[in-house]
Amino acid sequence: MRRHLWRTVPVVATMALGFGLAASPAEAAAITFVANGSSSDGALSASANFTTKPGELDLTLTNLLSASSIRSAGQTLSDITFTLSNLAGTLTGDSATGQLGNVNGSGLVTYTTGTPSRFLGNGPPPPGGTGTFLITANSITLEALGGGQPSELIAPAIANGGTYTNVNNGFQNFDPYTIGPATFVLDLSGVTANTTVTSAIFSFGTGPDMFVPGVVCTTNCGGTSGGPPGSVPEPSPVFLVAAGLLGLGYFAQRRQATL
């Protein structure tokens, strides 16, 4: 009876591991790129968190500078170009969410209504904007520039009524800004759960742009993956149980071999 019991452990472990994998978000894949650099305006830092699932790509753009570090509109995030591992297909829908705000000559931030739809271009499907949105094979560009005076550029997060204490005169010329992260949902026929992003190039400023290549980030990503900076996701309890059962099965097999 003992030996029969031990023989069932690998089977149970395999079932538990399969359940653990099924319980994980198998229908989505996530990757984060971070860009850090500098220009004549000062430090540049931003992240792009991508999640792909069947027919959909979610993108969250974040300016990682502190509120006290922003001095110029040249340090705001104005666009991103990224490459998919396969053809993007046709865009059938899109949406943009994020907090807009006006900044006065003293750097005082006042929240306002609206969304950063400028990044989604100037055509259908809605909401559409006045910037630039391009799909070329497996390359996609979202850009707040174009269509007149730039606006909705992504600035560091700050509370309503807070102050960017070091911004220069003229920063207010590009109101409204996107205050904090901006999230875009793109419905793309070519995207699957196995689609990933292979490269990303960030652009800062109102022109001429400052381009900074992104690098894949696994820790200290500014919290864009759901945890604080530097966090590493905890393994799920189901996975830990499955791993433990696999370990028991391994030692049981070794014990059986010695009997």
Backbone bond lengths (Angstrom), bond angles and torsions (degrees), N, CA, C in turn:
res aa  C-N    CA-C-N  psi(-1)  N-CA   C-N-CA  omega(-1)  CA-C   N-CA-C  phi
1 M - - - 1.460 - - 1.519 110.39 -
2 R 1.324 116.45 -41.04 1.454 119.56 -179.01 1.507 111.17 -59.29
3 R 1.346 114.51 -47.10 1.458 117.87 -176.84 1.529 110.30 -63.84
4 H 1.330 116.77 -39.49 1.462 119.32 178.71 1.523 110.49 -62.34
5 L 1.346 115.86 -39.51 1.457 119.63 178.87 1.514 110.91 -62.14
6 W 1.309 117.27 -45.91 1.457 120.45 -179.39 1.524 111.27 -63.97
7 R 1.338 116.36 -34.16 1.462 119.51 -179.39 1.530 111.58 -66.07
8 T 1.349 116.43 -27.41 1.463 118.60 -179.41 1.520 113.02 -78.32
9 V 1.344 117.79 -16.17 1.460 120.12 -176.32 1.512 113.03 -61.42
10 P 1.382 119.92 -46.96 1.469 118.37 178.35 1.523 112.80 -58.29
11 V 1.372 116.88 -35.72 1.452 119.56 179.61 1.519 110.46 -65.87
12 V 1.364 116.13 -45.88 1.456 120.65 179.03 1.514 110.47 -61.46
13 A 1.348 115.49 -42.59 1.456 119.74 -179.70 1.517 111.42 -62.22
14 T 1.343 115.31 -41.47 1.468 119.06 179.38 1.517 110.73 -63.68
15 M 1.358 116.06 -41.27 1.463 119.29 178.10 1.520 110.86 -63.42
16 A 1.340 116.45 -42.36 1.461 120.06 -179.31 1.509 111.30 -65.51
17 L 1.341 115.70 -40.18 1.458 118.87 178.30 1.515 110.72 -64.19
18 G 1.346 115.99 -41.34 1.457 118.98 177.57 1.512 111.57 -62.41
19 F 1.345 116.04 -39.59 1.458 119.64 177.42 1.518 110.81 -64.13
20 G 1.337 115.81 -40.23 1.459 120.15 179.15 1.505 111.54 -61.51
21 L 1.319 116.04 -41.78 1.460 119.26 179.10 1.518 110.79 -67.32
22 A 1.340 115.77 -37.72 1.454 118.64 179.38 1.515 111.04 -67.77
23 A 1.368 116.75 -32.39 1.453 120.14 -178.78 1.511 112.06 -75.87
24 S 1.332 116.84 -20.57 1.454 119.82 177.90 1.522 109.30 -77.33
25 P 1.354 117.63 163.20 1.469 119.56 -178.23 1.520 112.30 -73.45
26 A 1.363 116.15 71.93 1.459 121.01 -176.11 1.523 111.55 -69.47
27 E 1.326 116.13 -18.46 1.458 119.70 -177.56 1.522 112.37 -92.79
28 A 1.313 117.48 16.97 1.462 120.45 178.45 1.517 109.19 -149.46
29 A 1.321 115.48 150.59 1.458 121.11 177.06 1.520 108.15 -131.35
30 A 1.328 117.10 139.97 1.459 121.36 -176.67 1.521 110.59 -126.26
31 I 1.330 115.97 145.80 1.454 121.89 175.73 1.527 108.26 -152.51
32 T 1.323 116.54 144.37 1.459 121.84 -178.69 1.520 110.30 -122.18
33 F 1.327 116.24 133.17 1.458 122.89 172.89 1.530 108.60 -112.42
34 V 1.333 115.65 142.99 1.460 121.49 177.33 1.520 108.71 -127.77
35 A 1.336 116.00 139.63 1.465 121.89 177.42 1.520 108.96 -122.98
36 N 1.318 116.61 130.00 1.457 122.73 176.51 1.518 108.95 -131.68
37 G 1.324 116.79 135.57 1.458 120.68 -180.00 1.512 109.90 -167.18
38 S 1.308 115.43 -163.16 1.465 120.67 178.15 1.517 108.80 -152.06
39 S 1.319 115.27 157.41 1.454 122.29 177.39 1.517 107.73 -142.81
40 S 1.307 115.99 -175.74 1.463 119.53 177.88 1.526 111.34 -64.60
41 D 1.347 116.67 -19.08 1.461 120.31 178.73 1.518 112.48 -84.42
42 G 1.329 117.16 -18.49 1.457 120.04 -178.69 1.514 111.55 132.87
43 A 1.328 115.80 -162.22 1.458 121.88 -176.85 1.524 111.18 -68.03
44 L 1.333 115.03 150.76 1.457 122.81 177.34 1.523 108.29 -128.20
45 S 1.325 117.29 133.43 1.456 119.60 179.75 1.522 109.75 -159.86
46 A 1.328 116.32 129.89 1.464 120.49 -179.35 1.516 110.05 -157.28
47 S 1.313 115.82 161.74 1.461 121.26 176.79 1.518 109.48 -132.73
48 A 1.336 114.37 155.28 1.460 122.22 175.49 1.518 107.24 -133.43
49 N 1.314 115.70 117.13 1.458 121.25 178.83 1.523 108.97 -105.05
50 F 1.338 116.70 119.12 1.469 122.95 -177.28 1.523 109.62 -108.54
51 T 1.321 115.69 137.78 1.457 121.63 170.40 1.520 107.76 -131.07
52 T 1.322 116.44 127.67 1.464 120.68 178.74 1.519 109.98 -115.58
53 K 1.316 114.31 142.02 1.456 122.32 175.75 1.521 106.60 -147.65
54 P 1.320 119.12 169.76 1.464 119.20 -176.75 1.525 113.16 -53.56
55 G 1.339 115.55 115.98 1.454 121.38 176.69 1.515 115.99 78.62
56 E 1.334 117.85 7.66 1.469 119.15 -174.48 1.523 112.17 -148.52
57 L 1.317 115.44 140.94 1.460 122.59 172.12 1.524 108.31 -127.48
58 D 1.337 116.41 124.79 1.459 122.42 177.05 1.526 108.61 -106.77
59 L 1.319 116.51 134.26 1.460 121.97 -177.73 1.523 109.29 -132.79
60 T 1.329 116.39 127.04 1.461 121.80 173.74 1.519 109.02 -117.02
61 L 1.332 116.11 120.54 1.460 123.12 178.83 1.520 109.29 -103.93
62 T 1.336 116.61 132.82 1.460 121.84 -177.29 1.515 110.14 -134.60
63 N 1.321 116.81 132.34 1.461 121.81 170.90 1.519 106.46 -85.66
64 L 1.330 117.03 116.54 1.463 121.87 -173.08 1.516 113.99 -87.30
65 L 1.322 118.76 -1.03 1.460 120.31 177.76 1.531 109.75 -67.74
66 S 1.317 116.56 153.17 1.453 120.41 173.40 1.525 109.50 -77.24
67 A 1.321 116.10 160.84 1.466 120.39 -179.70 1.524 111.52 -61.86
68 S 1.319 117.35 -28.48 1.465 120.47 -179.50 1.525 112.65 -83.05
69 S 1.332 117.28 -12.52 1.469 120.73 -177.12 1.523 113.06 -90.04
70 I 1.340 116.28 -18.77 1.458 118.89 -177.00 1.534 109.08 -77.29
71 R 1.335 115.51 125.91 1.472 120.71 -179.44 1.519 112.05 -121.08
72 S 1.323 116.07 -27.25 1.458 120.16 -172.10 1.517 110.82 -142.69
73 A 1.332 115.27 155.77 1.463 119.69 173.95 1.519 110.91 -62.55
74 G 1.331 116.70 -19.48 1.460 120.65 176.90 1.508 113.45 -66.46
75 Q 1.334 117.99 -11.93 1.465 121.98 178.35 1.527 112.12 -99.62
76 T 1.321 117.00 0.86 1.462 119.83 177.80 1.531 109.80 -85.33
77 L 1.313 115.96 151.71 1.464 121.51 -179.73 1.525 109.22 -82.51
78 S 1.338 116.04 121.04 1.462 120.05 -174.05 1.518 113.97 -109.56
79 D 1.328 118.61 -24.17 1.461 119.14 178.50 1.509 111.64 -167.37
80 I 1.324 114.71 166.65 1.466 121.57 177.11 1.520 108.75 -146.97
81 T 1.319 115.61 141.33 1.461 123.09 172.36 1.522 107.59 -121.90
82 F 1.326 116.66 128.44 1.460 119.43 -179.06 1.522 110.13 -135.49
83 T 1.324 114.68 157.63 1.460 122.05 -176.29 1.519 110.03 -117.65
84 L 1.318 116.09 131.09 1.457 121.80 177.75 1.523 110.77 -90.32
85 S 1.317 115.92 162.12 1.464 121.07 178.85 1.524 111.97 -77.30
86 N 1.328 117.59 -8.77 1.461 121.81 176.35 1.531 108.41 -149.16
87 L 1.314 116.67 174.16 1.455 121.21 -178.94 1.532 110.89 -59.81
88 A 1.325 115.75 139.60 1.463 120.40 -177.08 1.519 112.20 -72.31
89 G 1.313 117.54 -30.50 1.454 120.85 -177.11 1.519 111.57 81.35
90 T 1.316 116.43 -154.01 1.458 122.61 -175.75 1.520 111.49 -98.37
91 L 1.333 116.71 137.68 1.459 122.16 174.84 1.525 108.86 -81.53
92 T 1.323 116.65 120.32 1.461 121.01 -178.73 1.528 112.73 -110.65
93 G 1.309 117.70 -8.62 1.459 121.22 179.33 1.512 109.72 -176.06
94 D 1.334 116.75 158.72 1.459 120.36 178.25 1.524 109.65 -158.71
95 S 1.318 114.98 163.06 1.460 120.34 175.50 1.510 109.14 -154.70
96 A 1.329 115.88 157.18 1.464 122.58 179.53 1.516 109.00 -135.52
97 T 1.332 116.77 134.86 1.459 121.74 175.33 1.515 109.16 -133.57
98 G 1.309 115.58 147.09 1.456 121.62 -179.67 1.519 109.03 163.36
99 Q 1.326 115.91 157.91 1.457 121.35 -177.69 1.521 110.48 -90.61
100 L 1.334 116.53 120.14 1.462 120.78 175.25 1.526 109.68 -90.55
101 G 1.334 115.80 154.10 1.455 120.26 178.65 1.518 111.12 -159.80
102 N 1.321 115.74 148.58 1.462 121.64 174.87 1.523 109.69 -95.33
103 V 1.331 115.40 146.21 1.461 121.70 179.61 1.523 107.61 -121.30
104 N 1.338 117.17 123.26 1.464 118.59 -179.09 1.528 111.47 -86.54
105 G 1.316 117.28 -177.76 1.454 121.33 -175.77 1.505 114.77 -63.11
106 S 1.332 116.96 -17.95 1.464 120.97 177.90 1.525 112.71 -96.60
107 G 1.351 116.45 1.63 1.458 120.50 -179.83 1.506 114.86 88.63
108 L 1.353 117.38 4.22 1.456 121.10 179.57 1.528 110.17 -70.70
109 V 1.327 116.32 131.19 1.466 122.26 -176.88 1.526 109.97 -101.50
110 T 1.330 115.73 128.32 1.463 121.56 176.01 1.515 108.36 -124.61
111 Y 1.323 116.25 116.90 1.459 120.08 -179.83 1.524 110.93 -62.16
112 T 1.333 114.83 147.65 1.458 120.84 177.53 1.517 109.06 -140.03
113 T 1.315 116.71 171.10 1.464 120.69 -178.07 1.525 110.49 -82.34
114 G 1.329 115.03 165.80 1.458 120.73 179.04 1.509 112.16 116.79
115 T 1.321 115.42 174.49 1.463 122.21 179.25 1.525 108.82 -134.64
116 P 1.340 117.95 160.91 1.470 120.91 -179.96 1.525 113.01 -77.99
117 S 1.328 116.96 50.98 1.460 121.33 -176.06 1.522 112.41 -71.93
118 R 1.344 118.30 -12.55 1.454 120.88 178.69 1.532 111.25 -57.05
119 F 1.326 116.61 -32.24 1.464 121.42 179.46 1.528 112.16 -64.74
120 L 1.312 117.46 -16.35 1.463 121.07 -175.85 1.523 112.94 -96.11
121 G 1.327 117.65 10.23 1.448 120.26 173.09 1.509 113.82 88.22
122 N 1.310 115.86 -161.51 1.462 120.55 -172.87 1.528 114.05 -124.75
123 G 1.315 116.44 22.32 1.460 117.44 -177.63 1.503 112.62 -136.38
124 P 1.328 117.34 -179.11 1.469 121.66 179.09 1.518 109.07 -70.54
125 P 1.334 118.93 162.25 1.464 125.65 -3.77 1.520 111.84 -76.12
126 P 1.351 117.60 166.23 1.458 119.49 -177.94 1.526 110.68 -64.22
127 P 1.365 119.71 159.18 1.456 123.05 10.29 1.531 114.18 -82.29
128 G 1.303 118.95 -25.76 1.462 119.81 179.95 1.515 111.18 70.07
129 G 1.312 116.70 158.02 1.453 121.32 179.69 1.507 109.50 -149.22
130 T 1.317 116.72 -160.27 1.463 120.48 -179.90 1.518 111.75 -116.94
131 G 1.308 117.57 12.95 1.453 120.81 176.62 1.517 110.86 -92.53
132 T 1.330 116.15 -138.69 1.462 120.85 -177.09 1.520 109.95 -131.97
133 F 1.344 115.73 131.65 1.453 121.67 173.71 1.519 107.33 -134.00
134 L 1.349 116.05 124.06 1.460 120.47 -176.13 1.517 110.90 -133.41
135 I 1.322 116.05 139.72 1.463 122.48 168.75 1.513 107.10 -122.04
136 T 1.325 116.58 120.92 1.459 122.05 176.39 1.524 107.75 -128.53
137 A 1.331 116.08 100.22 1.466 121.67 -177.24 1.530 109.32 59.53
138 N 1.342 118.05 -109.67 1.466 120.63 -179.57 1.531 112.43 -106.83
139 S 1.329 116.84 16.01 1.465 122.12 179.02 1.528 110.14 -110.85
140 I 1.348 116.27 135.90 1.459 121.95 -177.92 1.522 109.40 -129.83
141 T 1.331 116.56 136.53 1.461 122.49 177.46 1.520 110.33 -123.38
142 L 1.332 116.22 130.26 1.455 123.40 170.43 1.521 106.80 -117.64
143 E 1.329 117.22 126.06 1.467 120.31 -172.56 1.526 110.21 -144.19
144 A 1.332 115.34 131.57 1.460 120.70 178.41 1.523 111.96 -84.55
145 L 1.314 118.01 -4.69 1.462 122.19 -179.56 1.520 110.13 -89.26
146 G 1.322 115.95 160.16 1.460 120.86 -178.04 1.514 110.87 98.76
147 G 1.316 115.84 153.66 1.451 119.86 178.18 1.513 113.68 74.10
148 G 1.337 117.22 33.00 1.458 120.29 178.57 1.514 112.69 103.37
149 Q 1.319 115.76 -159.02 1.466 121.78 -176.64 1.521 110.42 -58.82
150 P 1.338 118.37 126.57 1.470 120.61 178.85 1.527 111.58 -60.15
151 S 1.313 115.99 147.10 1.462 122.33 174.52 1.522 107.86 -157.27
152 E 1.328 116.21 175.54 1.469 123.73 -179.78 1.520 112.37 63.85
153 L 1.338 117.31 16.51 1.458 121.64 175.07 1.526 109.42 -59.69
154 I 1.321 117.15 145.28 1.463 120.61 -172.42 1.520 110.55 -87.73
155 A 1.330 115.16 116.87 1.464 123.24 -179.44 1.527 109.32 -107.25
156 P 1.333 118.25 168.36 1.472 120.16 178.37 1.526 112.18 -61.56
157 A 1.304 115.96 154.50 1.461 121.40 178.20 1.525 110.33 -68.56
158 I 1.326 115.21 140.42 1.460 122.00 175.84 1.524 107.19 -159.35
159 A 1.326 116.82 149.19 1.453 120.57 -178.02 1.526 111.19 -71.14
160 N 1.318 115.01 155.71 1.458 120.64 174.88 1.526 109.40 -58.30
161 G 1.329 116.83 128.35 1.449 121.05 -177.30 1.515 114.05 89.70
162 G 1.349 116.40 -3.19 1.468 120.21 176.19 1.517 111.05 -77.24
163 T 1.324 116.09 174.68 1.462 120.30 -175.99 1.521 111.18 -132.27
164 Y 1.326 115.41 129.25 1.470 120.59 166.81 1.528 105.48 -78.95
165 T 1.301 115.80 98.89 1.469 120.28 -167.42 1.522 114.34 -69.82
166 N 1.325 117.88 -18.08 1.465 119.57 -173.00 1.521 114.59 -117.00
167 V 1.338 117.94 12.57 1.462 117.72 -178.43 1.532 110.75 -71.36
168 N 1.340 114.81 148.40 1.459 119.91 -177.74 1.523 111.71 -85.90
169 N 1.301 115.66 167.89 1.452 121.13 177.00 1.529 108.70 -67.46
170 G 1.300 117.39 129.26 1.457 122.53 -176.46 1.509 112.42 110.42
171 F 1.336 117.34 -14.95 1.469 120.45 177.43 1.526 110.10 -56.83
172 Q 1.335 115.98 -35.36 1.462 120.95 -176.73 1.524 113.41 -70.70
173 N 1.330 117.14 -9.50 1.466 120.32 -177.87 1.527 113.24 -68.43
174 F 1.323 117.06 -12.95 1.462 120.01 -174.60 1.538 112.07 -114.03
175 D 1.330 116.25 23.21 1.467 120.53 174.98 1.530 110.86 -62.27
176 P 1.339 117.11 150.47 1.457 126.44 -7.83 1.535 111.35 -83.00
177 Y 1.324 115.52 154.44 1.460 121.95 173.87 1.527 109.32 -97.24
178 T 1.329 115.86 161.27 1.460 120.64 166.62 1.517 105.99 -89.03
179 I 1.317 116.78 115.11 1.467 121.87 -175.86 1.521 108.65 -93.48
180 G 1.308 116.52 104.00 1.457 120.15 -176.78 1.524 110.95 93.75
181 P 1.329 117.12 -165.46 1.472 120.31 -173.65 1.523 113.34 -64.05
182 A 1.324 114.65 153.40 1.465 122.79 171.85 1.529 107.16 -123.68
183 T 1.318 116.30 133.64 1.466 120.98 -178.51 1.521 109.77 -118.73
184 F 1.326 114.54 134.17 1.462 121.34 -178.65 1.525 108.94 -125.00
185 V 1.320 116.13 135.64 1.461 122.28 175.40 1.515 107.53 -114.04
186 L 1.331 115.83 121.11 1.455 121.85 -178.81 1.530 108.81 -115.58
187 D 1.310 116.57 119.95 1.464 121.10 176.00 1.530 107.56 -88.53
188 L 1.327 115.54 107.53 1.462 121.74 -174.05 1.525 109.72 -123.55
189 S 1.310 116.10 125.93 1.464 120.48 -174.51 1.523 112.85 -65.12
190 G 1.326 118.13 -25.85 1.459 120.11 -176.48 1.511 115.00 -88.04
191 V 1.322 117.88 -7.81 1.463 121.31 -175.88 1.522 110.58 -83.33
192 T 1.325 116.07 135.03 1.460 122.75 177.14 1.528 109.00 -126.49
193 A 1.323 116.08 177.86 1.466 120.27 176.66 1.523 111.49 -65.94
194 N 1.342 116.80 -20.54 1.466 120.91 179.87 1.526 112.92 -92.12
195 T 1.325 117.14 -5.65 1.461 120.09 179.00 1.521 109.70 -70.06
196 T 1.319 116.50 137.70 1.455 120.41 174.77 1.520 108.89 -131.76
197 V 1.305 116.36 173.33 1.460 122.57 177.75 1.524 107.26 -103.94
198 T 1.318 116.24 125.35 1.461 120.63 -174.35 1.526 113.20 -96.27
199 S 1.334 118.06 -20.59 1.467 120.54 177.88 1.519 109.12 -161.49
200 A 1.331 115.66 157.78 1.463 121.07 178.49 1.524 108.80 -150.40
201 I 1.326 115.79 136.95 1.462 121.89 176.43 1.526 108.01 -122.73
202 F 1.325 116.22 122.96 1.453 122.86 -179.44 1.521 109.50 -94.11
203 S 1.331 115.98 151.35 1.458 120.60 176.38 1.522 109.42 -132.86
204 F 1.327 115.12 138.10 1.457 121.69 -176.41 1.522 109.82 -122.23
205 G 1.337 115.99 146.66 1.455 120.46 172.91 1.511 114.00 96.86
206 T 1.329 114.56 177.72 1.454 122.00 -174.28 1.516 112.96 -102.67
207 G 1.295 119.07 -0.80 1.455 124.33 178.01 1.521 112.10 114.50
208 P 1.350 116.56 132.24 1.475 123.47 -3.34 1.522 111.02 -67.15
209 D 1.313 115.57 141.99 1.459 120.79 -175.81 1.522 111.63 -70.93
210 M 1.340 114.01 156.70 1.455 121.83 171.72 1.525 107.30 -109.24
211 F 1.343 117.33 113.20 1.456 121.86 -176.04 1.529 110.27 -94.49
212 V 1.329 116.07 134.00 1.464 121.97 179.87 1.531 108.30 -133.08
213 P 1.343 117.99 119.57 1.471 119.86 177.56 1.522 110.65 -65.52
214 G 1.320 116.31 142.40 1.455 120.98 176.67 1.515 111.23 -91.11
215 V 1.324 115.89 154.26 1.462 122.21 175.42 1.520 108.18 -122.93
216 V 1.327 116.02 148.48 1.458 120.23 179.84 1.520 109.58 -65.95
217 C 1.309 115.80 134.08 1.463 121.60 -177.65 1.519 109.73 -118.40
218 T 1.344 116.17 137.21 1.464 121.02 177.40 1.521 111.95 -116.91
219 T 1.342 117.76 -27.35 1.462 121.76 176.03 1.515 108.47 -137.89
220 N 1.339 115.89 161.22 1.460 121.61 179.95 1.527 111.10 54.78
221 C 1.329 115.34 47.47 1.464 121.45 -176.08 1.520 112.78 -99.26
222 G 1.303 117.55 20.08 1.450 120.05 179.18 1.518 113.40 76.73
223 G 1.340 116.75 16.65 1.455 119.82 176.97 1.511 114.90 76.69
224 T 1.335 118.88 12.88 1.466 120.24 -175.52 1.517 112.60 -73.40
225 S 1.331 117.96 -12.37 1.462 119.42 179.93 1.522 112.42 -98.88
226 G 1.321 117.04 15.45 1.455 119.78 174.38 1.512 114.51 104.51
227 G 1.315 119.19 -2.21 1.452 121.67 178.37 1.501 110.91 -130.51
228 P 1.320 117.33 175.22 1.456 120.02 179.67 1.509 110.88 -70.83
229 P 1.343 118.88 165.56 1.467 120.75 179.67 1.519 111.30 -54.62
230 G 1.308 114.54 134.45 1.452 119.86 177.88 1.512 114.21 85.76
231 S 1.333 118.06 -0.28 1.447 119.84 -177.42 1.519 110.91 -76.87
232 V 1.327 115.41 150.45 1.466 122.29 174.63 1.517 106.97 -119.27
233 P 1.336 119.62 127.20 1.466 120.89 -177.05 1.515 111.92 -55.31
234 E 1.324 116.84 136.78 1.463 122.14 176.80 1.526 109.41 -75.08
235 P 1.361 118.51 140.99 1.460 119.56 174.40 1.522 110.25 -65.06
236 S 1.338 116.71 146.90 1.458 120.57 -176.84 1.525 110.27 -71.09
237 P 1.350 117.81 150.61 1.465 120.49 177.73 1.518 112.54 -57.14
238 V 1.334 117.84 -38.31 1.470 120.56 179.93 1.522 110.08 -62.52
239 F 1.340 116.30 -41.72 1.457 119.42 179.66 1.524 110.57 -64.24
240 L 1.340 117.00 -39.60 1.461 120.27 -179.99 1.530 110.82 -64.44
241 V 1.349 117.19 -41.98 1.463 120.41 177.54 1.524 110.63 -62.09
242 A 1.347 115.85 -44.87 1.463 119.86 -179.62 1.518 110.77 -62.33
243 A 1.337 116.31 -42.04 1.463 119.98 179.56 1.519 110.29 -63.19
244 G 1.353 116.62 -39.56 1.462 119.83 179.06 1.511 111.72 -64.72
245 L 1.335 117.10 -42.44 1.458 120.87 178.71 1.521 111.66 -64.97
246 L 1.333 116.45 -37.82 1.464 119.07 176.23 1.506 110.64 -62.04
247 G 1.335 115.63 -40.45 1.461 119.26 178.11 1.512 111.24 -62.69
248 L 1.345 117.63 -43.76 1.463 120.98 177.17 1.514 110.98 -60.36
249 G 1.320 116.49 -42.08 1.456 120.09 179.43 1.513 112.19 -61.76
250 Y 1.348 115.34 -39.45 1.466 119.93 -179.39 1.519 110.63 -63.86
251 F 1.337 115.87 -46.68 1.466 118.47 -178.86 1.522 111.09 -69.84
252 A 1.340 117.35 -31.74 1.461 119.92 177.49 1.523 110.78 -64.70
253 Q 1.319 116.27 -41.54 1.465 119.88 178.57 1.512 111.04 -64.06
254 R 1.346 115.96 -39.75 1.466 119.29 177.97 1.513 110.86 -63.81
255 R 1.357 115.82 -40.69 1.463 119.85 179.53 1.514 111.15 -64.51
256 Q 1.360 115.93 -42.62 1.458 120.41 179.82 1.520 110.58 -62.29
257 A 1.309 116.97 -37.19 1.471 120.62 -178.71 1.517 111.65 -66.54
258 T 1.353 116.30 -24.42 1.460 118.37 -177.16 1.512 112.49 -92.31
259 L 1.364 116.56 -8.94 1.459 119.86 -179.37 1.531 111.56 -82.11
